[in-house]
Amino acid sequence: MPRDHATANGQVKGAAPGNESALYGMILENIDRAVIAFDHEGCVTLLNPAAEALMERSSRQMRGRHCQELFKDQETLLYLVRVALEEGRSITDDEGLYLHRTSTAPLPVNAYAAPIFASRGNQEGAVIIIRDLSRIRALEDSLRRADRLSMLGTLAAGLAHEIKNPLGGIKGAAQLLSMELGEESSLRDYTQIMIKEAERINVIIEELMDLGNPRPPEIGDVDLTKVLDDIILLQREAARSQQIRFVLKFDPSIPPVQGDEGLLTRLFLNLVKNAREAINHDGEVLIETRIASNYHMTGPGRRSSPMVDIAISDTGCGIAPEERDRIFTPYFTTKNKGSGLGLAIAQKIIEDHQGLLKIESSPGHGTTMTVSLPLRR
């Protein structure tokens, strides 16, 4: 529900009158919120760079356009602007609001609209401030998955410990029985099956224990380009029977990240392998690295650091909306073969590196998984 606010006028304290305009301009240029001002007729008079990025339109395209055209078929945003213009009061809406754009999916946002008053007290127009909530939502989803994974990991580690001891006894007994039987005995086939299946269960248990109580990361400099190049070399060999194109778009300016090279290799190998296996025969896997300059990671006692995005996209079958959250649950898998632990372990590795994972998928049109890691020195 939109919320009303009282309005107040004020000036920036400590700024000389001649410098106020320059200061306001710098604030508008650097703030990460979209700021769009309208005249008393509802036409755009000013917008900042964040508004251009959010609306996916240039300043030249937007300036002079009426709010009805700018926010076409977006009644909530139009209502906020109308209230500020016609009633001269401030109003906020941050519950389930989405900004609809022409070329990309709807973006979760919150918005604040307020009237603009001149120094004489007469109203000159209105301003709307829109904040992109997509990264916040991604962080919330990541934390929710991490909490669920932590609980499941603790339970799994306890069960694994209880199963591992009797399983060792079963395997040992089967090996002794196999040695007692003659080479020609048909019963040896059964003992070999018992040993093989016990070893398979042991592998699953080891993965469970790794999920519940993984080794602490050994932090050092990790060259992401080298790690990804090595992974693609292996995956190209594995995909020889498929008509899959691997496209690499690496930003050469990205410095080494702080992380555990072994764990990060395991993470990206899992994601690239999933992307390849999502394609039946002919398709493309795109691996791209870039600096996420509009998003920073902060922490207690640390300066904010930019993030590096590693996006892995495929043209495969995609993920159904009802399965998107379940794919991180241990033992849930959409593959014919697989333990269902790969993405759960990947999520744990990302969490250990203070990173984020974002998923975009459309059934029949492929999936993009973007890992964001902090660039801390």
N, C-alpha and C positions, 0 to 999 in steps of 0.2 A: 504494500500500500504506500502511495506517496505520502511524505510527511512534510508539514509546513514548518517554516522557520521564521523567526523575526529577522528583519533587515537592519543593518547598521552601517554607517559611513565611517571611514577612518583614513588616516594617512600613514605612510611608512615613517616611523620615528627614526631620527638620526640621518635621514637622507636630505641633502640640499634640494630645494625646489627644482633647480635646473637639472638635477641628476635623476629625478624620480622617473621620468619617461624612459630613460635608458635602463634604469633598474627594472621597471616593469617589463620592458622588452626582453631583457635577459632572462627574467623569471619565466615568461611565456615561451621563450625559445627552448628552455632546458627542462621544464616540468614534463613529467611523463603522462599527464592527464590531457585529454583532448579538450581544448577550450575553443568554443565557437560563440561569437557575439552577433547579435541581431539588432537592427534598428527598430524604431517603434512600429514599422510596417511588417516586421518579421523577416526582413531580408538580411543575408549574411554580410557583415561588415568587417569581421576579423576572425582569423583562425590561426592556431599555432601549428608547428610541424607535427606534433603528436596527433592533432586532428586530421591532418592530411594522411598520415599513415593509417589511422583507425578507419577513416571513411574511404580509403583507397582512391582518393581524388586529390588533384593538385589545388593549390590556392586559387589559381586562375579559373579553374572549373567551378569552384564553390562560391567564390565571392559574388554577391549580388543575387544569388538564388534565394527564393522564398523557402521558409522552413517546411512548407507543405510539400515542396519538391524534394528538398534535402532528405526529409524523413518520411518519404512516401510509404503509406500503409503501415506506419509504426506509431500507432495511436498513443501509446504511453509517452513517448518522447515528445510528440506534438502537444499533448496535454500539458506536460511540464513547461514547455515554452509558452503556451497560451496563458497559463496561470501567471507566470512571471511577467508577461507583457500586458495582459488585460487587467489583472488584479493587483499587480505590484507587490507580490510576496514571493518568498523563497520556498522551494519545495524539493524534496528528495524522493527517489525511488531506487531501492536496491534489492528488491525481492523478485527473482525470476525474470529479470529484464534482459532481452537479447537485442543486439544491433544487427539488422539484416543488411547484407552487402551483396553486390552483384556477382562477384567472382569467387567468393569464399563462403564457407559455412557461417551461420549465425554466431555471433560472438557474445558470450555472457558479459554484461557490463552493469555498472550502477551509474546513476546520473543525478546531478544537482543543478537546478535552474534558479536564477535569481534576477531581479530587476537591476538595471543600471541607472543610477541617479547622477545627474550633474551636480556641480558644486552649489548651484542655486536651489537644488531640491526637486527640480522637475525631472521626470523619468525620460531617459533617452533611448531605452531599449532593454534588452535582456541578454544574459549570458548563460550558456549551458556547459557544464563540465562533465565529461564522460570518462569513466575509468574502465580499462580493460581488465576483466577478472579471470581471463583464461588461465594465466599462470598460477593465480591463487587457487583456482579449481584444480589444476593439475597437481599442485602441492598438496591440497587436501586429499585428493584421490591417492597420491603416493603415500601419505602418512597413514591413511586408512588401510591400504594394502599392507604397509609395513607392520602396523599393529596386529592385523590378522595373521600375518606371516610369523610374527614373533610368538604369538600364542600357539599356533600350530607347530612351529619349530620346537618349542619347549616340550609339547606333548609328544611329538614324533621322536625326539631324542631319548625320552624316557622309555617309550615303547621299544625303540631300536636296541637300547641297552638290555632290556629284558629278553628280547628275542635272540640276540646275538649269541649268548652263552649256550642255550639248548640247541641252537642251530649248529654250533661247532661240534657238539656231541653227536648230532645226527650225521653230519658229514664224516666225522671220524669213524663212527660205527659202520657206515656204508663202505668206507675205504678198507677197513679191516675185513669186512665180509667179502669184499671183492677179492682180497688176497687169499682168502680161505677157499674160494671156489676155484675149480679147475678152469683152464683156458677154454675148454670146449663147453662149459656149462652155459645153458641158455639164460640162467639167472643173472649172469654177469651184466647182461644188457640192462636189467632193472637197477642194479647197483650203480652203473655208470649214469643212468638217468637221474638217480637220487643225488649223486655227487654233483652233476651238472646243475640241477635245479637248486641245490643248496648254495652253490657258488653264485648263481643268478640272484637269489634272495639276499645273499651277503652284499652284492654290489648295490642293491636297492637300499639296504640298511646303512651302508657307508654313506650314500647320498643323503639319507635322512639325518644321519648324525652330523654330516657336514652342514645341513640346513639348520639344525637346531643348535649346534655348537661349532661354528666354523673357526678356522684358524684366524688369528688377528692379521689384518693386512700388513705387509711389509712395504712401507711407503718409500717411494723413490721417484726419480724422473722417468716418465713414460712417454715415448714418442708414439702418438696415436697413429700417425701416418704409416710408420713401420709395422705396428701391430696389425693394422687393417690390411696393409699390402700382403703380409704373410698369410693372413686368414683367407683373403681372396684367391691367392695362389693355390691353396689347398682346395677351396670350394670350386674353383674352375675345373680342377682335376676330377672332383667328385661329380660334377655336372656334365661330364663328357657325353653321356647318353641323352641329355636334354639340350634343347635349343635355347639356352639361357644366356643373355648378354649381361655382363657385369660392368656397370658404368661407375667410375670413380670421379668424384668432384671434391678434391681436398684443398683446403685453404692452406697454402704454404707458410703463411705468417703465424700460424698457431704454434705457440711454444710448447715444450713438454708439460704435461699435467702431472700433479702429484698423486700417485696411486700405486697399487700393487700390480705389476705388469702381468703376473700369472693370472690373477683374478680378473683383470680387465680383458685379457685375451680370452679367458673362458666365457666371459659375458658376451663379447662381440661375436665370438665363434658361434655361440648358441643362437644369437639374433640373426646372423647372416644365414646360418644353416636353416633356421625356421623360414626365413624369407625364400630361400631356394626351394625348400620342400613344399611351400605353399603353391608353387607353380607346377602344373601338371606336365607340360612339355615345353611350350614356347612362351617366352616372356623375358622380363628385365628385372634385375636387382640393381637399385641405385644406392650407393653409399656416399654420403655427403658430410663434410665437416665445415663448420662455420662458427664465428664468434657471435654469441647472442648478446649484442651490445645493449639491448633494451632491458636486460634482466641481470641482476647481480645477486650474489649470495653473501649474506652477512652472518656474523656469529659473535658471541660474547668475547670482547677483547680483541676482535679482528676488524680490520678495515674491509669494506665490501670488495668483492672480487668479481670480475665478469665471468660468464659461463661459456663453455664451448658446447655446441650442439653436435651430436653425431647421429644423423638421420639415416635409417635403413629402410628403404621402400621397395615393395615388390608389386608386380602386376598379377598376383595370384588370386585365390578364391575369396580373400577377405575374411572378416570375423563378424558373425552375427551379433547384433546389439545385446541380446540376452546372454551371450557367452563372453562378453568383453571383460567383465569383472571376474568370472569364474576361471579364466585361463591362468590366473596366478595361484589358484588353489592347488596344493600338492595332489598329484595323481589324476587331475582333470586334464584330459588331452583330446584334441580333435583329430589326431593322427591315428592311422591304423596301427603304427608301431611307435613306441615311446613310453617313458616312465611317467610323464606328466610332472616331472620335477624341474625341468629346465628353466621355465620362466620364474618359478618360485625362487630358485637359486639366483637367477639373474637379478631379481628384485632385491634380494639380500645383498648382493655385491654392490648394487647402485646405492643402497641405503648406507653401507659401510663407507662409501666414498662421498657421502653427503650430496648425492646427486638426485636427479629427478627422472622419471620415465613418463613420456606422453605417448598415447596410442591414438592414431587416427585410422579408421578402417571403414570400408564400405563393401558389403557382400557383393562379390563378382567384380570388384574394381580394385582390389589390392589393399595393402596395409602399409602404414608408415609408423615405425617405432623410433622415437627420438629420445636419446639419452643426453641429459644435460649434466655436465661435470664442472665444478668450480676450477678456475684457473688461478690457483693460489701458489705463491712462491715461498 
